[in-house]
């Protein structure tokens, strides 16, 4: 795909032409002329890109390849120019000052003049040669009659992303029959299937197996019926041990006891190798009714091993499979439950899905029906749901029937539909040019892997894929790009939270397409090792290794811009830090799946990477290494002055070199799940910084304005903070702040700084004593997520003030020692949807939710409130509450007002046996909503195997 390459270079030339250094070196006119030539060439390339997927001539393919090479030469020239200019400016910066001030100034002046002459001469020569190459390309095109007309096909207009389309809604009608059948088998109200039953959903790729399984998995009746749940996505080539780890982490996160024990033991690096995950998983599931979804089963050996790990206690547990395999290939199929094979949609249900994706809730115009478009959609898509969704994404942006005719014309040949793959190509060609590179970037992520949108957008920005827009940050624009890809059906939303999209993925069929497109166009090379055929030409390299224990990265990538590695040579080496980060099912799942690796061996596991490739890769802009076994970065990292993104996660990394302070273009530093505790103070003077993510990194006092910094997570304040010297005072554009280790010496400075952070959206504070002014300061009006772990200072003094948090959606309080008046204040917050009171956060015996309070609250969680005896919900309070979770509130005996909550679907109770027994006797309606979690009890001499767990709670 030459289009993306030329588009990126044209944008880069625009930036260069506007740069101050360009004007000083008097090469701006030459650069603008080159940019104009490339812009005309770009228009021809776009048309040729579409032609090459058909029966393109070899001459056209050769011309496209040479055009792409010219674009890369331009990029090399521009980056070399920047490298030399910035290296010189950096040298002046670090040599400035000293006792020989005026002598140094004279030397700098002479060196500056010499540099201008050399750089200007070199760049002019390169531009001259490139212009000759472009003229040669144009001449060859005419000489050999290479047909490449500028594209006149419909506009690639952006479309509005409607939140209602984030969900796959084709279950209504089209899959309702299958849904009812599977739900019946899973719940089995007749109670005639007590054994552990295997239920299979089969069908071709793109038929909707995962969507149907997720609707079942998330359905309130099914969620309430099972005590614990796990969703395991099965990417190819992952180790069996990682399947077990994924499942264990999800199950243990639903068991507070197990989760706390894991924090104390299992995640400590020294003890990890002593833990038998399979044994622990069986313990967690023993005598519990569980539901496990295995999504995308492809390996029969792994399936047999997983089946052996999951216990069968004749309590109605279920295993739900989604697979492309046939019945004969799968063992352990249940004899009483026939596998369900999903067919393609018929024309009626296909039309319903198509109209829902194109028109939403609106009535489709009659003209579209009269022209028999829906019959064409069914014929072209063959009724495959994914094909219908992607085709609808293309047609959503076409406003007149003539444009629809053009689209269908592209998908037919002699009146017959082209292969379904042509829909993927058409959808890709229809993307706005800024989005094409963003979509191709999904090829750097292994199939069946979920990713956090924030991380994806940060990578796009570092690659310069995101164009600035008026009145928007680059991050906001990047999220708009992602929403548009979602609206077009090219990206799937895997999970949402109260703030928005939380996790995304790409369908396997589309992943295969972008992987092929990225490699064919030279956009990205994907390997299981770093030994590539032509390392001198690689510009982006993704290493996805799930087998070997060591991946050697050579130092022969002179043109490399991005290195993205996904492997975990030592998956047990990650830091035990992270007390502030709350983990959910998908958090654990995605974090683990992104570090899948091969078997470990003693001889290899002691090998540490030296990252010697840094010395030969001067143009690197992105380094993202996940799971790399490394203790320190080489000092040469400071010479890669183009570097914008540095991510080294899940590793033994302990320190960062002092040369980090030379990375003046660095935007993102991500060292989560490492042991990095400090970075040189000068690092906090890098004005380009936008995102810093760590575990417990010291944040020193600083007075340098960091007006671009938006994310500061996993930092600890130094002891030198005071009213006048607090670094947060100079980070006024922060949107996300996570700070731990706070004590009384920090609260005054922190309280003053919070008044200046008017753009904060997420705030997490942890420590002995915390300020409380965030509830009343108008500067917090944009805050959406608030997590406080510690006692709130001066809260009683604020009870007479109005709480100003109009956009707060989620609040979690821990060890806060609150009282009823505070709850009355929270009740008035208009958007509060999730409230968690944990571990001594409420100290009174009676918790009252006042009349008409908490109008938006949907989820309420109470945990370890040891003094609580009565929970009272007054009439009109919490009308939208759907989930109530209570853990270990042992004195709680009175529950009033729950039956008045019309939307209440689930009440989860753990370690509160007497309360459950009371509800069972007195309130059948409420008891029917209770999801009871088993209290685990050790048994040693009553006929059970020592060390296993039996249930002491019957629901």
N, C-alpha and C positions, 0 to 999 in steps of 0.2 A: 504494500500500500504506500506508493510514493506520495500520495496526497498529504498524509500526516507528517511525513518528513519535511516536505516543502513548506507546509503551513507553519510548522514550528520554526523553521529557519527564517521565513519572512517576518514572523513576529519578533524574532531575536534581532534581526537587522533593524527593525523599527526602534527597538530599545537602544541599540547601539548608535543609531543616527541621532537620537535625542540626548545621548550621554555627553557630559561636559568634556570628558577626555577626548572624545571624537572631534569636537570643535577645536580644541587646543592643538590637536595634531593635524588639523586641516585635511581630514580625509572624509568629512561628512558628505560632501557632494558625490564622491565616488561610491559611498555606501548607499546613498539614496538612489543613484542610478542603477546599482546592482539590485536593489530591492524592487525597483520597478520591473526590471527584466524577469526576476523570479516570479513576480505577481502574475505577469502574462503567462509564464510557463506553468504556473500553478493551475490556471484555468483549463489549460490543455490536459494537464495530468489528471484532473478530476474526471474528465470524460474518459480518458484512457484507462483509468483504474476500473471503471465499470465494464469496459470492453474486455479486459483481460480475463474476466471470469467466464466469458463465453468462449467462442472459438477464435481467440485472439491469435494473430500471426506471431511468428517468432521475432519479426522485426519490431513489432509493437512492444513485446516483452523486453527485448534488448534495449529499446529506447527508454522505457520506463526505468529499467535498472540503472542505466547511465544517468538518467535525470536524478534518481535518488542519490547516486554517488556524488553528483555535482552539489546537491543540497548538503550532503555530509561534509564536502570540502569547504563549503561556505561556513558551516557550523564550526569546523576545526579552525578556520582562519579567525573567526570572531572570538572563539574561546582562547586561542593563543594570544590574541590581542589583549583581551581582558587579563589573562594570566600575567603577562609581562608588565602591563600598566599597574595592576593591583599589587604585584610583587614589589615593584619599585616604591609605590606609595606606602606599603606596609613597612618596607625597610626604613623609610623616612620617619614613620611613626615611632618605631622602636629605637631609632638613633637620636631622636629629638632630645634636646636639653643637654645638661652636663656643663663642666667648667670651660669647655672650648666652644661655647655657643656660636660666636660669629664665624669661626673657622668652619664649623660643621655646616652652617648655613651656606657658605660659599661653595663647599664641596657638594652639597645637595643641589645647588643651582647648576653647577657644571654637569653633574651626573644627570640631572633632569633634562638639560638640553641634549646631551648625548643620547639619552633614552628616546626622546622625541624623534630625533633623526633616524635612529635605527628602527624603531617600531613603525614610524610612518613609512619608511622605505620598504620594510618587509610586508606591511599590510597592502601597500599600493601594488607591489609586485604580485601578491596573491590574488588581489581583486582583478588585476589585468589578466592573469592566467584563467581565472574562473570565467571572466567575460568571454574569453576565447573559447572555452569549453561550451558555454551556452550558445554562442554563435554556431559552433560546430554541430550541436544538437539540433538546432533549428534547420541548419543546412541539410543534415542527414534526413530529417523528417521530410523535407521537400524532395531530396534526391531519390529516396526509396519509396516515395508515395505512402508514407505511414499515416494511416487514417486515425486521427484523434481530434474529434471536434469538441469544442467547449460544451460542457454539459448544459442542456436546456431543460432537463427534467425538473419537475415541480420543486418549489423552494424547500430548503431544509429548515423550516421554521421551528423555533422552539415552541413548546406547548406547556400549558399550565399543568402542574402536578396536583391532582385532586386527591386529598388524603383517603377518600373512600376507595380509591383504586389500589391502595397499598395491600389490601386484602384480596386474595383470590376468591371471588364470589361465585364460582361456577358450580358449587355444590347445590345451590338452589335449583331444584328441578332436575338438572342434568345428572347429578350423582346422588340424589336423595335416596333412591332405592338401595344402592350399595351402602350408603351411610347407615341406613336403618338396619340392614342385615348385619353389618360388622359391629355396630353398637350392641345389637342383641347378643351376638356371640361373645363380645368382650365382657359385658355385665352379667349375662346369663341369669336373669331374674328367676327362672324356673329352678335354679340351683341343682341342675342335674349334671353339670360338668365341673366337678371339684378339682380335677387334676390340672396340672400346669399345661395349658393348651397353647398350641402354636397356630396363629392365624396369619395367613399369607395373602398379600395383595400383589398380584402379578400384572405385567403388561409392559409394552415397549417404552422406551425412553421418551419422556415428554407427554405421557398419557395422563399424568396427574396423580400418581401413586403417593408421592410425598405430601401433596396438598391434602389429599383425603385422609392420610394417616395423621397429619397435624391437626386437622379439624376434629378428629376423634380424640386425639391425645389431649387437646385443650378443652374438650366439652365438659361443662360443669358436672354432669351426671357421672362421667367416667373419672374425672379428677377426684370426686368425692368417694367413689366406690373403692379406690385403691389407696393403700396406705403410703406407698412410695412409688415414684415413677422415674424412668430414665429414658432419654432419647439419645441413641447412639448412631451418629452418621458414620458411614463406613467408606472412607476414601480408600482407593487401592494402594497396596504396597505398604500399609502401616503395620506395625508389629502387633501381635496378639496381646502383648502386655499392655499396650496403649489402649486397646479396647477395654480391657479390664479396668485400667486407670480412669478412663472417661466415665465408665459406669459407676465406679466406686465414688468418685468425686461428686457425682450428681446425687447418688443415694445418700451419702454421708452429709451433704449440705441440707438434706431434709430431716436429719436427725441431730438435734442440738448437741447431744452427748457425744456422738461420734465426731461431729464437726469440731467441737472443742478439743477432743483428744487428738484429732488430726493436727490442729494448730500447735499443740504442745509436743507431739511426738513425730507424726508421720512426715511433716514438712521440714523437719530439722535435717539438714544434709547428712550429719553423722549417723543418724538412725534410719535413714530411708532404706538402705539396703537390707535391713533386718526385718522389714515389713513384708509379709506375704499377702499381697493384695488379693489374690484369689480367695484365700482363707478368710480375710477380713470382709470381703464382699459377701461371701456365703453367710458369715455371721450377721451382717446387716440385714440380709434378706430372709434369714431363717424365721419361719413361722409368721411371716408377714405376707399380706396379699400385695403383690407388686404387678406393675405393668412396665414392660421393657419394649421399646420400639427400636428395631434394628433397620435403619433406613439405608437402602442401597446395597443389599447383600450380594457380593460377587465371589467370595472365597469360601468354598465348601469346608476346607480344613478349619478356618477360623470359626465358622458356624458350628461345627461339631464341638470345638473346644469351648466356645461360649455357652452352648447348650449344657455342657457338662458342669459349668460353673454355677449356673442358675438352679437353685434348689426347687424341689417339688414337694410341697407339704400338704397337698390336697386341700388347698384353701381358696382355689379359684384364681390363682395367678395366671397372667397372660403374657405371651410373647407375640408381638405384632411385627411381621416382616414385610418389607417392600423390596421387590427384586425383579430383575429381568430374566432370571433363570426360570426354567420350566419345572414342572412338578417332579419329573423323574430325576432331576439333578439335586433336589433338596431332600435331605434326610430329616427324620423326626416330624414330618407333616402329620397333623392330627387326623385320625381316621374319622372322627365324628364331625369335623368342620372342614368342608371342602375349600380349597384355595379359591380366592375370588380373582378372576382375570378381568381387568378393566378393558372394555372395548373403546374404540374411538367414538366421539359424539355423533349422533345422528344430526340431520340438517336442522331440525327444530331446536334442539338444545345447543347446537353450534351457533345458530343465529342468536339465541338468547345471550350466550357468552360474548359474542362479537359486539352486539348492541350495547351490552352493559359496559364493555371496555371502551367503546367509541363515544357513546352518547351519555353514559352514566344513567341518571334517573330520568333524563328527558325522553320524550317520545321521538323516535326516529322520523325524520321527514319522509313523506310518502314517496318522493321522487326516487329515493334509494331502493325502495321495495319494487317500484315499477320497472326499474332497469335491471332487475334480477341480480343485483350485486351479491345477495346472500347466497344464492346458488353458486356463484363464482367463488366466493370465499370457501364454501364447503368443498368444492371441486379442487381448488388449489391446496387447501390445508389438509385434505383427506380426513377432516374431523379430528385431527390431533390438537388437543387443547393448547399446547404451547405454541404451535404454529398459528392458531387463531388469535391468540393474545398478542404475539409479535406483529402479525399483519394488522391487527387493530391499532397497535401503537404507531404504525406508519400512517394509517389513514386518518387518525385523529387530527393530524395537523393539516389535512387537505380539506378545504372548505367548500369546493365546488365539484360537482360530478365529473367534470372534464378531467380534473386531477386524478380522481379515482380511476377513470378509464385508462389514464397513462400508467398508473400503478399496476393495474391488472394486465395491461399490455406487456409490461416488463416481466410478468410472471407466467406468460403463456408463450408457446411456440407453435405456430400453425394450428391454433385453436386448442392445443392440448397443454395442460399445466406442466410447468417445469418441476424438477424435484423440490421437495420441501426445503432443502438447504438453500435454494435460491431466495427464500423468504429472509433467511438470516443475512444474506449478502445485501438484499434490497434494504432491509432495516438499517444495516450498517452504513450504506451509501447515503441514506436519507438523514443521517445524524448531522447536526450542525458541526462545523469543522473542529470547533474547540472540544467537542465531546468524543471525537473519534479516537484520539490518543488516550483519553480517560477510559473508554470502553476497552481498548486493547490492553490496558494495564492490568485488567483482570487475568490475563494470561500468566502474569508473574505469580499468581496465587494458585496453589494446587487445586484440582477439582474436588468438589464436596467439602470445601473449607469455607467457613464463615469468617467475616472480617468486620471490624468496627468501622463505621463511616468516618469517624474523626481521624483515625490513622490513615485511611485511604485518601482523604482530602489533603492531609498534610503531605503525603507523598506526591499527589498531583501538583500541589503548589510548588514543592521543591523542584519538580520537573518542568515548571513554567507552563503547564497545561491550562492553568486557570487564568483567564483574562480579567483585568480589573474592571469593575463596574461602578458607576456613580453611586455614592452613598451606601456602599456595601463593602464589607471586608472580603478578602480573598476566601476566607473560610466559609462565609455565607454564600458566596458565589459557587464555591465548590460543592456545597450541599445542594444548591439549586441544580447543578449539573447532575448530581446523583439522583435527585428526585425526578428529573426528567428521564433518566435511564430507567427508573422504576416505572414511570408512567408509560413508557414505550414498551414495557414488558421484557426488557433486556436484563434487568436486575431484579432479584427477588428480595423482599423484606422478610427476614427470618424471625425477627423479634422487634417489638416496639416497647418503649417505656413511657413514663408520664411526660417526658420532654419531647420525644419524637422517635425517629428511626434509631434502633440500637444495634442491630446486626443485619448484614446483607450478605447475599451469596449470588452466584450465577449458576444457571442450570447447566448440567453436564453437556447437553447438546450445544448450547451456546459457548460453553467453555472450549469445547473441541474446535469450534469455528474460530474464536478469537486467538487460540493458540496457533492454529494453522496460519491465520492472517498475519499475526505478529511475526512469526518466523519467516514466512515467505517474503515479507516486506523489509526485513532487516530491522524491524522495530525492536525486537527482543529475541534473544536466544535462550532456550530453556534446556537445561541438562541435569542429569543426576550427579555429574561430577563437573569440575571446573576445567578439565582438559578438553578444550574445544578445538575444532579443526583449524580455524583461522583466527587466532587470538588477536592479531593485529587490526582486525576490522570490527571486533565486537564493540557495540556501543552500550547495550544493556544486557546484563546476564542474570538469569534467575537459576539458582541451583536448588533443586528440590530433591533431596536425598533421604530416602526412608529405609535404606538397607545397610549401607556401610557405616562403620563406626568412626571413620576419619575421612574428611574431604579435604584434599590438598588444593590450595588456591595458588596457582603459579603467579609470577610477577611479570607477565608478558601481555598486559592489556593496555597499550599506550593510548587507545582512543575510548576507553571505557568511561561511560558517564554514570551508570547505575549498577550497583551490585546488590542483589536481593537473594539472601540465602535462607532456606527453611530446613533446618535439621537440628538435632540435639545430641551432640556427641556425648554429653553427660547430662541426662535429663534430671539427675538428682542434685545438680550443683546449684540450682537457683536459690536465691536468697530466701531466708525465712522472714524477711521484712514484709510489711504490707498490712499492718494492723488497721489502717484506715480504710482499706479498699473492701467494700462489701462485695461478696461473691454470690452470683446467682447460678442457676442451672447452666445457662448459656455462657456465662463468664468462664466457669470452670471448663466447659466443653471446648469453647473456642480457644482458650489459652493453651489447653493441652494439645488439641488437634494441630495447632500451628507449630508444635515442637516435636512432631513425630520423628522417630529416628530408628537407627539400626541397632543390632545387638552390641553390647559393650564387652570389651575384652580388656584384661588388666594391662596388657602391653600397650595397647593403643590409647586407653583412657588416660594414661599419664602424659600423652602428647599435648602440648599447648600450641595454639596457633600464634605465630609471630606477626601475622598480617603483613608479610613482606611485599605483597602485591601493591601496597600503598606507594612504594618508591617508584614504581613504573606506571602509575595510573594518575597522571597529574590533573586530568579533567574531571575527576569524580565529583558528582553533585549529590549522589544518594548512596549511602552505605547503610543497609538494613540487614543485620546479621542476627538471626533468631536461633538461639541454642548453641552458639559457638563456644567452644571451651577455650577461654582466654582469661588471663589474670590482669593484664595491663595492655594499654594501647601503646604502640611505638611512638616515639617523639616526632617521627616524620609526619604524623597526622596534621601537624600545624602547617605543613607546606602545601596541603591540598586546599588552596584558598578559594576554590569554587564550591567547596562542600557546603550544602544547604541542609542536608538531613543526615543525622548520625543516630542510628538505632542499634543498640547491642543489648538484647534482652535474653533472659534465662541463661545466664552464664556465670562463670566464676569471677567476672571482672571486679577488681577491688579498687583500682585507682585510675584517674584520668591524668594524662601528662600536662605539664604546664604550658606546652605549646598550643593547647586548646584555645588559649586566649587570642591566637592569631587568626582564628577562623572568623573573619569579619562578616562573611556572608551566611554564617550558620543560622538557620531558622528553627530547627528542631533538634533537641537532644533527648533521646529516649533510652534510659538505662534502668528500666523497671526490671524487677526480679534479678537484680545483681547486688553486689555488696559495696557499691560505690557510695562513700559517705562524704567525700569532699571533692571540690574542684577549686583550682586556683582562683583567687579573688578577682583577678583581671577578667576572668570569663564573664562575669556579670557586667562588663562594660561593652559587650557585643550588642550593638544597637539593632542588629537585624533579628535578634532572638524573638521568636513568636511562641514557642512551646518548649517547656522543660518538664520532663516526666521522670521521676526517680522513685526511690523507696524511702530513704531517710538521709537525704543529702543536706548538708549544712548550708543555710542561707545567711551569709555574713552581712554586716552593715555596709550599705553602699548608698551613694547619693547620685549615681549616674542615671539619668532618665532612660527608661526602657519602654518607650511609648508603643512599641509593636508587640510587646509580650502579652499574650492572651491566656496562656495556660501555664500554671505553676503548681505542679502536683508532686507530693512526696518529699517535701522539704521540712527542715527543722530550724527554728530560729536560733541564732547565736546569742550568747549572753550579753553582747554589747548593744542590743537594741535599747533605745530610749525614745522619748517623745520627739526629739529632733533628728535622731539618726535611726530611721527605720526604712529598709529598702522598699517596703510596700508603698511608701509615700510617693515613689517614683515609678510605680508600675500601674498607672491609673487606668489602663485599658484592659486590665485582667478580666477574663470571663469565667475562669475556673481556678480556684485556689484550694489546695489541700495542704494543711499545715498541722504537724504533730509536735509533741514535746513542749507544749505551751505551759508556762508556769506564771506565778504572780508577777515576776519581773517583766513579763512581756505584755500583760493584758492592757496596760495603759497605752503603750505604743500601738498595739494591734487595734484597740478600740478607735484611736484617732485615725489610723490608716483606713479602716473600713468606711469611714465617712467620705473618703475620696474615691473609693472603688465603685463608681456608679454603674459600671457595665457588668458587674458580677452576675453570673447565671447559676453557677454551682459553687457552694462553699462548704468545706469540710474542715472542722477544727477538732483537735484532740489534745487533752492535757489535764493537768490537775485543776486548773481554774481557767474559765473562759469568759471573755467579755459577752455582754448580753445586749449591747446597743443595736445589733443588727435587726432586732424586732421593731424598733421605733424610728430608726434613721431613714429618711426618705431616699437616701442614696442606695438603699437595698431594694428599690421598687422593681428592678428587673430580675431579682433572685427567684429561681425556680426550684432548686434542690438545696436543702440545708441539712447537714449532718453534724451533730454536736455530741462529742464524747467527753464529758467532764462536767463539773459543777459550774453553773452560771453565776457570775459575780454581779451583784447589784440588781438582780432580777426584781426583787420586791420593790425597789425604788421606781420601777417602770410600770407597775401595775395600774397606775392612774393615767398612763399615756396610751394613746391609740397605737395599735400595732400596724405598721405600714409595710405590708408584704402582699401587694395585690396580685402578684403573679406566682406566688409560692405554690408548687404542686406537690412536693414531697418533703417531709420532715422526719428525721430520725433522731431521737434523743436517748442518750445512754449515760447513766450515773449522774443525772442532772438534778436530782432531789427536788422535783417540782411539786406544786400544790394545785388545788382546785381553781383558784383565781386565774392561774396561767392557762388552764384548759379553757376557761370561759373566753379568754382573749383569743386563743387559737380558733375557737368556734366561729368567729366572725370573718376569718380569712375566706375570700370568695372562691378561690380556685384550688384549695387544698384537697388533693385526691388520695394521698397516702400518708398515714400517720403511724409511726412506730415508737412505742414507749418501752424501753429495754433496760434491764439490769439496774433496778433502783432509780429509774428516772422519775418515778412518781411515788411519793412517800405517805400519802394519806390512805385511810382504810376504805374510803368510798370514792369511786370515780363516776362523776356525773357528766353526761353529755346533754347540754341544755336544750331547751325547746327551740326549734328552728335553727339550731347551730349545725355547723359542718355540712352545709347543703351540697357540697361537691364530693364529699369523702366516699371513696369506693373500697379502700382496703385499710383495715385496722389490725395492728399487731401489738400484743401485750406479752412481754417475756420477763420472767424473773422479777415480778413485782410482789415481793414477799409480804408486804403489809396489806395488800389489797384484799378486801372482804366482800365488797359489793360493787357490781357494775350496773349502773342505771342509765337507761336511754329514754329521755322524755319524748313526748309526742311531737312529731315533726322534726326530730333530730336525725341526722345521717340518713336521709331518705334514699340515697343512692348506694348505700353500703352493700357490697356483694360478697366480700370475703372478710371473715373475722378469724384471726389466729391467736391462740392463747397457749403459751408455754410456761409450765412450772409456776403458776400463780396459786400456790398450795392452799392459801387461806380463803380463796374466792368461793363463796357459797351462794351468793344471790346474783341472779341474772334477770333483770327486768327490762322489758321493752323490745326484746329481739323479735318477737312475733309480729310486731308492727312494721317491720322492715320488709317491704314488698320485694325488693331486689336482692335480698340476702340469699345466696346460693350455697355457700359453704361455710361451715364452722369447723376449724381444725383445732383439736385439743390434744395436748401432750402432757403427760405426767400430772393429770388432774382427775384421777379415777372417781373420787367421791362426787364430784360435780357431774360427771357423765352419768353415773348411776342415778343421781337425783333427776336429771333431765329425762332419763329413760322412763322413770316412774311417773313424772308429772306432766311431760309435754311431748307427745308423740310427734307433733308437727316439727318442733325444733330438733328433736332427736333424729329425724329423717335427714336433716341437713348436716349432721355431724360427721366429720372425717376424723376418725380416731387413729392416732399414731401409737404404735406399740411401745410400751415401756419394756426395755430389755432387762432381763433378770438372769444372773448366773445360776446354773443348776449343776450340782456336783455328784449327788448320790440318789437321785430319784428316777433312775432309769434312762436319763438323757445323757448324751455324750458331754463330758466335762469341757467347759470352755465355749460351748455353743449357747445361743440365746433362745428362750421360749417366750411367747407372748403372755402377758398377764392381764391383758385388756381385751374383752370380747365386745365387738360392736354388732 
